[in-house]
Amino acid sequence: MKRLVLAVLVLGSAATVALAQGGAPRTPLPARVTAKLGMLNVPALSPLWLLPEYAAAYNIQIETVMFQRFADGRTALASGDLDITAFGPQDITLAVAQGARSLVGVAGVGSGNDCLLVRRGEDIRDWKELGTRKIGIGAGSISWLKFAASVQEHGVDYGKLRITNIVGGGANYLKALQGKEIDLAVVWQPFCAQGLVDGYAQYPTLDHNRSKAVGGLIAVLAVNRAFMEKHPDAVQRLVVAYVDVLAFAQANPQRWSTIYAEKAGLPEPVAAESIRITRLDATLPLASIARISKFLSDNGVITRDVSGEIARHYTYEFLSKATGKSPVELGQNQ
């Protein structure tokens, strides 16, 4: 009898360890949960159009709400009008600096997506050449953040550059580039792809996705804190579904491209080029996000340095269970 009890205890302990190492629940919730998902027509986020289908297997009904800008999704998530969305890796920092405490980052999205664009035949090979060029940026965007960090790291004085702040969508960058109002567009997909496919633009040799401070980060997946605390089992299943969606899209680029083309109303060649330089990955590089926070503070974008407290607004709990990896393996120190 004692041996039987011991065997049961050992088996129970083994099952607990297996769960902790990644045996995330893949069973439907006992009662349906509805979650509002914020969406944007961005190449890297387009696989999330599959999330409602994947989440339905776990008895989660997703309602999709469209936004034009990451900032709008951030505001809606902070207020509780959304339960889950993806936005720039700087967005939680911006919200925290303004006093918000309701956003929790739960996973990464990947790298790439943001791009530099010049007119065809007018390459820029060295960062020192920027001093002679007219540059179009969107202040506060993740593409601008990557660019500004890269400029500093290559010893160029950002304050001496000929900067034009372009408001509105990426189409305004293309118009300014074609009209020779700017020589370099610090923009994002699919606008670079449109310039390439239409034949009047190209990527320069410079790549702003390689800075030490920011790297190639695209976005983070975040949830509303109140929703997370009320429905932790639902959030766990949403993260499991999310990881599966990213894996499917990365393994099936044609399907990914087709989804993006359909949802964004783009020609297939533009959609295909838009995702070509994008790598999907749920890894959450928290140290990079802390460096972004410090960069924003040092450069006056936010009024106080929140880099020391930003870790409180991220959790690896759900991603660790979904992947079977530790926080360190998932980017905690990267």
VEXDO-357541 format. One record per residue: x, y, z of N, C-alpha, C in turn; residue in one letter. Coordinates in steps of 0.1 Angstrom, whole numbers, plus 5000, padded with zeros to 4 digits. Layout:
# residues N
XYZXYZXYZA
...
***
This chain:
# residues 334
500849885000500050005000500950135000M
501950125008502850245009503550264996K
503950154989504550164976503650234966R
502350194967501350244957501150394959L
501150434972500950574976502150654970V
503350594973504650664968504650674953L
504150574946504150584931503250694926A
502050704933501050804929501650944932V
502350964943502951094946504051124936L
504851024932505951044922505351084909V
504251014904503651044892503051184892L
502451224904501851354905502851464904G
504051434911505051534910505651554896S
505751444889506251444875505251524866A
503951504869502951584861503051734864A
503251764876503451904880504651974873T
505751894873506951944867506751964852V
506051864846505751874831504952004828A
503952034837503152154835503952274836L
504852274846505652394848506652414837A
507052304830507952314819507352344806Q
506052364805505452404793504152324789G
503652244798502452174795501252264797G
501252374789500152474791498852404787A
497752444794496452384791495952404777P
495552304770495052304757493652254757R
492952274767491552234768490652354768T
489352334764488452454764488152494778P
487852624780487452684792486052624795L
485752604808484452554812483252644808P
483552774808482552874804483152974794A
482453014784482953094773483353234779R
484553284774485053414777485153494764V
484653614765484753704753485953804755T
486753814745487953914746487854004734A
488154134736488254234726489654244721K
489954224709491254224703491454354694L
492454434697492754554689493654504677G
493254554665494054514653494454634645M
495554624639496054724629496454644616L
496354704605496854644592498354664591N
499054594599500554594599501054454595V
502054444586502454304582502754204594P
503454254604503854164615502654124623A
501554204623500454174632499354094624L
499454094611498454024603498153884606S
499153804611498753664615497753664626P
497553774634496653774644495153764639L
494953784626493653764621493253614622W
494253524625493853384627493553354642L
493853454650493753424665492253394669L
491253454663489853414667489653274665P
490053214653489853074650490652984660E
491853014663492652934672492052944686Y
491653064690491153084704489753014706A
489053004695487652944696487752804701A
488852734698489052594703489152584718A
489452704724489552704739488252774745Y
487252784737485952844742486152994745N
487053064737487253204738486653274725I
485753364727485253434715485953564714Q
486553594703487253724701486453814692I
486353934697485754044689486854134685E
486954164672488054244667487654394665T
488554484670488354624668489554684661V
489254754650490354804641490754944646M
492154964645492755094648493755134637F
493955264636494955314626496355324631Q
496455344645497755374651497955294663R
499155254666499555194679499055274691F
499255404690498855494701497455474705A
496555464695495155444697494755314704D
495455214700495355084706495755084720G
496855154723497455164736496455234745R
495855344741494855414749493655334752T
493155254742491955164744492255054754A
493455004753493854894762493954944776L
494555064778494755124791493455154798A
492455194790491155224795490255104798S
490654994792489754874794488754854782G
488854934772487954924760488454804752D
489754764753490254644747490754544759L
490854424755491354324765492754274761D
493054284748494354234743494654304730I
495954344728496354404715497854394714T
498354424702499854444700500154584696A
501254634701501654774698503154784699F
503754904697505154914697505754884710G
507054834710507754804723507954924732P
507755044727507855164735506555204741Q
505455144737504055194741503755174756D
504155064762503955044776504755144784I
505955174779506855274786506155404785T
505655444774504955574772503755584782L
502955474783501855474791502255484806A
503255404810503755414824504255554828V
504955614818505455754821504255844823A
503155814817501955904819501055864831Q
501555764838500855714850499955594849G
499855534837499055414835499655294842A
498855214847499255084854498454964849R
497754984839496754884834497254794823S
498454814818498954744806500054644811L
499954514806500854414809501354344797V
502654354794503154284782503354134785G
502954054776502953904778503753824768V
504053894756504853824746505453924736A
506453874729506953954718506253924705G
506653994694506053974681507153934671V
508353994672509353964662510254074659G
510954074648511854174644511754214629S
512254324625512154374612510954474610G
510254464599509054544596509354694593N
510154754602510454894600511554904590D
511555014582512555014571512955164567C
514055174561514555294555514355284540L
514055404534513755404519514355524513L
515055504502515655614494515155604479V
515355704472514955694457515855594450R
515355534441516055434433517355494427R
518455424430519755474425520555574434G
519955604445520555704455520855634468E
521655534468521955464480522655554491D
522555514503523255574514524055464521I
525355464521526155354526526755374539R
526855504544527555524556526655624564D
526655614577525855694586526355844585W
527555864583528155994582527556074570K
527056004560526456064548525056134552E
524456104563523156154566523156304568L
524356364571524356514573524056584560G
524156524548523856594536522456564530T
521656484538520456434533519256494540R
518156504534516856554540516156424545K
515756414557515256294563513856314568I
512956224565511556224569511356124580G
510856164592510656084603509256104609I
508756004617507556014624507956014639G
508056124645508556134659507756044668A
508455964676507755874685507455734680G
507555714667507255584661508455494665S
508255364664509255264667510355274656I
509955304644510955314633511855434636S
511255544640512055664644513055634656W
512555554665513355524677514555444673L
514355344664515455264659516455354652K
515955444644516855534636517655624645F
516955694655517655784664518655714672A
518355594677519355514684520555474676A
520355434663521355404654522255524651S
521655634649522455754646523355784657V
522855784670523755814681524855714682Q
524555584680525555474682526655484671E
526355554660527355564649528055704650H
527855774661528655894663528156014655G
526956014651526356124643525456204652V
525656334651524856434660523456444654D
522456384660521056384655520556524654Y
520956614664520456754664520856834652G
521956784645522456854633521856804620K
521056694620520456644608519356724603L
519056714590517956794584516756714585R
515956724596514856644599513556714595I
512656634589511256674586510356584593T
509556624602508556544609507356524600N
507056404596505956384587504756324594I
503656394594502456344601501556264591V
500656184597499756104589500355974586G
499755904576500255774572501455764564G
501955644562503155624554503155664540G
501955684534501855734521502355874519A
502355944530502856084530504456084529N
505055974534506455964532506855934518Y
506055844511506355814497506155934488L
505056014491504856134483506056234485K
506456254497507656344500508856294493A
509056164493510256104487510256124472L
509156094466508956114451509056264447Q
508556354456508656494453509956554457G
510956474461512256524465512256624477K
511156614485511056694497511956634508E
512156504507513156424516513956334507I
515056294512515956194505515956064512D
515556054524515455934532514155924540L
513355824538512155804546512455694557A
512155734570512355644581510955594584V
510555484578509155444577508955304581V
507955234576507655094579506855034568W
506754904568506054834558504554854560Q
503754854549504054814535504554924526P
504855044532505155154524506555144516F
507455084523508755054516508454964504C
507754854507507454754496506654824485A
505854914487505054984477506055064468Q
507055134474508055204467508855114458G
509255004464510054904456509354844444L
508154794447507354734437506954834425V
506754954429506355064419507655104411D
508855074417510055094409510755224411G
510355314420510955434422511855444435Y
511855344443512555344455513355214458A
514255224468515055104472515455124486Q
515855004492516355004506517855054505Y
518255144513519655184514520555074520P
521855094519522754994526522555004541T
522255124546522055144561520855064565L
520955014577519854934583519754974598D
518555034601518355084615517754984624H
517654854620517154744628518254674636N
519454734636520654674643521254754654R
520554844659521154924670521254844683S
522154874691522354794704521254824714K
520754954713519754994723518354934720A
518054924707516654884703516654754695V
517554734687517554614678516454624668G
515954514664514954504654513454494659G
513254514672511954484678510854554670L
509754474668508554534661507554574671I
507154484680505954514688505954414700A
505054434709504754344720503254314721V
502954194725501554164728501254194742L
500154264745499854314758498354284761A
498054274774496654254779496354364789V
495054384791494654474802494754404815N
495354474825495554404838494354354845R
493254434844491954384850491454264844A
491554254830491154134823491954014827F
493354034828494253934832493953874846M
493653964855493453924869492053854870E
491053884862489753824862489753694855K
490553684844490453564835491953514832H
492653474842494053424840494053304831P
493053214833493053094824492853124810D
491953224807491753264794492953334787A
493653414795494853474790495953374787V
496053264795496953154792496653094779Q
495453064777495053004764495153094752R
494953224754495153324744496653324740L
497553314750498953314747499353184740V
498853074744499052944737498652964722V
497453014720496953024706497753124698A
498253224705499053324698500453264694Y
501053194702502353124699502153034687V
500952964687500652864676500452944663D
499753064664499553144652500853194646V
501753244655503053294649503753184643L
503853064649504552944643503952904629A
502652914629501952874616502352974605F
502253104608502553204598503953204594A
504853184603506353184600506653064590Q
505952954593506152834585505352834572A
504452924570503552934558503553074553N
504653124548504653264544503653304533P
503353204524502453234514501053264520Q
500653184530499353204536499353334544R
500453364551500653494558500453604549W
501153604537501153704527499753724522S
499053614519497653624514496753694524T
496853654537496053714547496253864548I
497553904547497854044548497354124536Y
497554064524497054134512495554154512A
494854044517493354054517492854164528E
493454154539492954244550493354394548K
494554414542495054544540494654604526A
494154514518493754564504494954594496G
495954514497497254534489497354434478L
498154474467498554374457499454264464P
499354144459500154034464501654064464E
502154124454503654144454504054244465P
503254344468503554434479503454364492V
502454284494502254214507503454114509A
503854044498504953944499506254014503A
506554134496507754204500507654264514E
506454304518506354354532506754254543S
506354134541506654034551508053964549I
508653994538509953924535511053954545R
511054074550512154114560511654104574I
510454044576509954044590510053894595T
510553884608510753754614509753754626R
508853664627507953644638508653564649L
508453614661509053544673508453594685D
507953504694507253544706508153584717A
509553574715510453604725510253754730T
510453774743510153904749511453964755L
512254044747513554094752513354204761P
513154174774512854274784514054374786L
515254334786516354424787516454524776A
516054484764516054584753514954684755S
513754644761512654734763513054834774I
513854784784514354874795515254974789A
516154934779517055034772516255134764R
515155084758514355184750513755284760I
513255234772512755334782513755434786S
514955394788516055484792516355584780K
516355534768516655614757515555724755F
514355684757513255784756513355894767L
513755854779513955944790515156044787S
516255984783517456054780517256164769D
516356124760516156214748514956304750N
514356304762513256404764511856364759G
511756234754510456194748509456174760V
509956124771509156114783509856194794I
509056244804509556334813510256274825T
510156144827510856074838511355934833R
512355894839512955764836512255654843D
511555564835510855454841511455324838V
512755324834513455204830513555104842S
513755164854513855074865512655004870G
511455054866510154994870509454924859E
509954924847509254874836509054724837I
509854654843509754504845508454474852A
507954564860506654534867505454524858R
505654574846504554584836504654474825H
505454374828505654264819505654134828Y
505154024822505153894829505553784819T
506353694823506653574815505853454819Y
504953464828504153354833503453274822E
502753344814501953284804502753234792F
503753314788504653274777505453154781L
505953144793506753034798505952904797S
504752904802503852784802503552744787K
503352844779502952824765504152754757A
505352794761506552744753507352644760T
507252624773508052534781509452594783G
509652724781510952784782510952884794K
512152904800512252994811512253134807S
512053234816512153374813513453414806P
514553354811515853384805515953334791V
515453214788515453164775514553244766E
513553314772512553394764512953534763L
514153574767514653704764514753804776G
514553754788514553844800515853924801Q
516953874797518253944798518754004785N
517953994775518354034761518054184759Q
***
